[in-house]
Amino acid sequence: MQRKLTITVGEDVYRALHQKIGRGSISRFIESLVRPRILEDDALEAEYRLAAKDRGQEQAAQDWIESGVDEALD
């Protein structure tokens, strides 16, 4: 389901959106920019929190960090 949202932008941004994106594509363009920043970040954060609860994986990650593998890549 889609919902209508009214936003306010500067005149220059308004003109540029119409010129570069096109009148019928502005909503899709804005959603494509906003969606990853507010929805996917939450999902990723939730996965990190879940992974942090897995003590075995958390210890394996800590062991890898402390092993100095990144120093060997230089």
MOJO-V494297 format. One record per residue. N is the residue number from 1. RES is the residue in one small letter. PSI is psi as a letter, one per 30 degrees, with the letter a starting at -180 (* if undefined). Layout:
# MOJO-V494297
n-><N,N>
res-><RES,RES>
psi-><PSI,PSI>
This chain:
# MOJO-V494297
n-><1,2,3,4,5,6,7,8,9,10,11,12,13,14,15,16,17,18,19,20,21,22,23,24,25,26,27,28,29,30,31,32,33,34,35,36,37,38,39,40,41,42,43,44,45,46,47,48,49,50,51,52,53,54,55,56,57,58,59,60,61,62,63,64,65,66,67,68,69,70,71,72,73,74>
res-><m,q,r,k,l,t,i,t,v,g,e,d,v,y,r,a,l,h,q,k,i,g,r,g,s,i,s,r,f,i,e,s,l,v,r,p,r,i,l,e,d,d,a,l,e,a,e,y,r,l,a,a,k,d,r,g,q,e,q,a,a,q,d,w,i,e,s,g,v,d,e,a,l,d>
psi-><k,l,k,k,k,k,l,k,l,l,e,e,e,e,e,e,e,e,e,e,e,k,e,f,f,e,e,e,e,e,e,f,e,e,e,f,f,f,e,e,e,e,e,e,e,e,e,e,e,e,e,f,f,j,e,e,e,e,e,e,e,e,e,e,e,f,f,g,e,e,e,f,f,*>
